[in-house]
């Protein structure tokens, strides 16, 4: 990893410190007032690091980046600012530069759930039962600008009789083009989103509209059953 590196949303500074031996120079950016003073103290001893306590979307970087490290990730990129932040700074990435992680892949499954609110699956106590297979509905490459307004008309195949009452979104992270990381309780746990109730049979296709604002928070999620075939 030679060259100029940005670590955006550096948090504790751990990724910056790992990059130090491999980079010519690193711009490490963190805004959170509860974290940034300790991060700045940790990174002060590195000669090839400039710590910037600021909103990354407003920083004017003096050099273009060979690598941008930005792992402000969450399921479907809804509740973190990965997309708006990268959209603001991607202009600073060199033509052949790389973003780490490289991107994400989103999948959706039809489920039955009794919960009435959006919930992350963070432990082994399942709050749902699956009614059909995983369907990949979107893929994003972080080297390109991304429209944060997501709107999808999904076709969800039903594989067993039951009551459709929600969807499960699973996000897979492309660390590099050849390394895919699945969800964990700490990294993008699956998201259970309740919907209207609909009786279904094996072989049915539920048509559902799903929309949200990436970086806008879970309150922006909307679902609407369009039809059944």
N, C-alpha and C positions, 0 to 999 in steps of 0.2 A: 504494500500500500504506500508507495512513495508519492510525494506531491503535497498539495494543499488539501486539508480536510476540514469540513465543518461538522461539529457535533451539535445538532439542534435539539433543544430540550434535553440538555445534558444531565439533568437530575443531580445525582451525587457526584458525577464526573467519572464514573467507573469506565465507561467506554472511551472517554478521552484519554484516560491514563493507560488503557490497553493499546491505544493507537500511537502513543508517544514514540515508542521505539521504531515505528514503521513509517512515520510521516515527517515531511520536511517542516510543516507548520500546521497548527490546528487552531481554528477559531471555535471556542467552546461557549455555547449560548444557553443561559438559563435565566428565567424571569422570576420564578417563585421566591418570594422573600423569606419563606421558611426554610428553603434549601440553599439558595444561592450564596449566602455568606460562607457556609461550610464548604461548598464546592469551590469557591474562589480560594479559600485557604488551602484546600487539598492540592489545587493545581498551580499554586504560586511558585512552587519549586521547579517546575518544568520550563526550560528555556525556550522551547518551541511551541508554547501554548499561550494564546491570548484569551483570557476569560472575559466574556461580555455579559453583563447583567442587564438584559433588555428583552423586549418582545422581538423575537426573531423576524417577525413580519415587517418590522420597521428598521432593521439593521441595514446599513449600507456597507457591504463588505469591500475591502480594498483590493482583494484578489479573488479571481474565480477559483472554483473548487474542482479538484480531480475526483474527490469523493464527498458525498454528503451522507452522514450518519443521522438518521432521524427515525426513532422507534417510538413515536407517540401513537402507539397502536391500540386498537380495541376492536371488538367484533364489528365487522362491516364498516369500520371507521366512523361510526356515528357519534360516539361520546368523547372522542379526543380530537385534537386539532391537526392531525397529520396532513390532511388534504389542504385546508386553507393555508397552513404554514408552508408546505412544499410548493403550493401554487405561487406563493409570494417570492420564494427564493430560488426556484428552479432556473431562473434567468441567469443565476450566477454559476451554474454548472457548466463546465467545459464541454465542448462538443462530444468528446468521447468519454466524458466523466460517468461515474457510477453512483447510484443511490443504494444505501444499505439500511434496511432490507430493500430488495428490488421491487416488491409489490405484494399483492394479496389475491386470493381466489375466494369467492363467496359461494356457499352452497345452501340450499334450503330443503327442508323436509316437512311434510304435513304431519301434524300431531293432534292427539287429544290431550287436553290439560284442564284441570279444574281451577287453576289460578286465574285471577282476574286482572293481573298487572304484569307488565313486562319484567322478566326475571332472568338473571344469569344462572346457568348451571355450574355451580361452583363446588359441588360435592357429589357424593355417590347417591344421594337421595333424589332420585328422578322425580320431577314434577310433571311428567308427561309420559305418554306412550306413543311410539312412532307408528304412523299409518301408511307410509310409503317411502320410496327410495330417495336418496340424496340427489338433488338436481343442481348443477352448477349454473348460477344465473348471472355472475359478473366476474370480470378479472380486471385488475388495474396494474399498470406499470408506473412506478413512482417517478420515472424519468420524464414523464409527459404530464402536462396540465390535466387535471381531472375536474369535470363538472361536479360540484358538490351536491347538486340537486338530483338525487337518485329517484327514478320512477320506473317500476317494472311491472309488466303484466305477466304473471307467473302461471304456468300450467303444472299443477301438482298431481302426479299419478297416485291413485289410491290402490294399495295392494291387499287390503283386508277390510271387511265390513266394520263399521263403527261410526263414531261421531267425530267429525272434523271440527276442531275448535282452536286451532292455532298453528303456528309455524315455528320451526327451529332453524335459526341461522348459524351456520358453522363457517368460520374464517380460517383459511390456511395461509401461512406467511411464507413468501418466497424470499428466503434469506439471500440466496444467489439463484441464478437460473437453474441450478442443479440441486439445490437443497430446499426442501419444503418442510416447514415445521407445522405440525397440527396443533390444535388448541390444547391448552392446559388450564388448570385452575388459576394460574398466574398470568398466562398469556392468551388473551382473546377467548375466554370461556364461551361456549355456545349460548345464544340468546333465545329465550323462549318468549314468543309474542302471541298473546291470546287474540282470537278473532271472533267473529260471529259464529254461531253454532249451525252445523249443517250435517244431516244424516247422509252417509256415503256407503257405497258398496265397492267391492273389489272390481277393479277395472275402470272406475270412474276417474274423470279428470276434473279437479277443482280449479277454476280460473279465478285468480286473486290478484288484485292490484296492491302493490307494496311501494310505499314512498317514504323518504326520510331525507334529512339534510346532514351530510357528512360534516362533522364538527359542530353540529347544532344541538346535539344532545338527544336523549331517548324520547323526550317529549315531542320531538318532530316526527316520530314514527306514526304512519297511518296505514291501515289495511282496509280493504273492501272486497267482499266476494262479488265477482262479476257474473259467474254462472257455473253450471255443472253439466258435464257431458259424459 
